[in-house]
Amino acid sequence: MEYSPADLKVLRDLIREHFSEDGLWMLCLDLGIEFDNLGGIDARAKIWELVLYMWGEAIVHDG
């Protein structure tokens, strides 16, 4: 299943609404992603980088 850019925005918004920065760090840990290696200087930017990373690594789509 492919996801549209609108779907990725929804995912970004859900993560932003439901995770603090510490929660975001824990989510990355659970996914095996280095939080500090995500681009961006603040949590908002890191969330978008996380969504793009997950999409690129086929974590959120079949590829």
C-alpha positions in Angstrom: 0.0 0.0 0.0 1.4 3.4 -1.0 0.8 6.5 1.1 0.2 9.9 -0.3 1.9 13.1 0.9 -1.4 13.9 2.7 -1.1 10.6 4.6 2.5 11.5 5.6 1.3 14.9 6.9 -1.4 13.1 8.9 1.2 10.9 10.5 3.5 13.9 11.2 0.6 15.7 12.9 -0.4 12.6 14.9 3.2 12.2 16.2 3.4 15.9 16.9 0.1 15.8 18.9 0.8 12.7 20.9 4.6 12.7 21.6 6.7 15.0 23.8 10.4 15.3 22.8 11.2 12.6 25.3 8.4 10.4 23.8 9.8 11.1 20.3 13.2 10.0 21.5 11.7 6.8 22.9 9.8 6.1 19.6 13.0 6.4 17.7 14.7 4.0 20.1 11.8 1.5 19.7 12.2 1.8 15.9 16.0 1.4 16.0 16.5 5.0 14.7 19.1 7.3 16.2 17.2 10.4 17.3 20.4 12.5 17.2 21.0 11.5 13.6 17.6 12.9 12.4 17.9 16.2 10.6 16.3 19.3 12.1 17.1 21.6 14.9 13.9 21.2 16.9 11.3 18.5 17.6 9.0 19.7 14.8 11.7 19.3 12.2 12.9 16.0 13.7 9.3 14.6 13.5 9.1 15.4 9.8 12.6 13.8 9.2 11.4 10.7 11.1 8.3 10.4 8.9 10.4 10.8 5.7 12.9 8.3 7.0 10.2 5.8 7.8 8.6 6.3 4.4 12.0 5.9 2.7 12.8 2.7 4.7 9.5 1.2 3.9 8.4 1.2 7.5 5.2 3.0 6.6 4.6 1.5 3.2 5.1 -1.8 1.3 8.0 -1.4 -1.1 
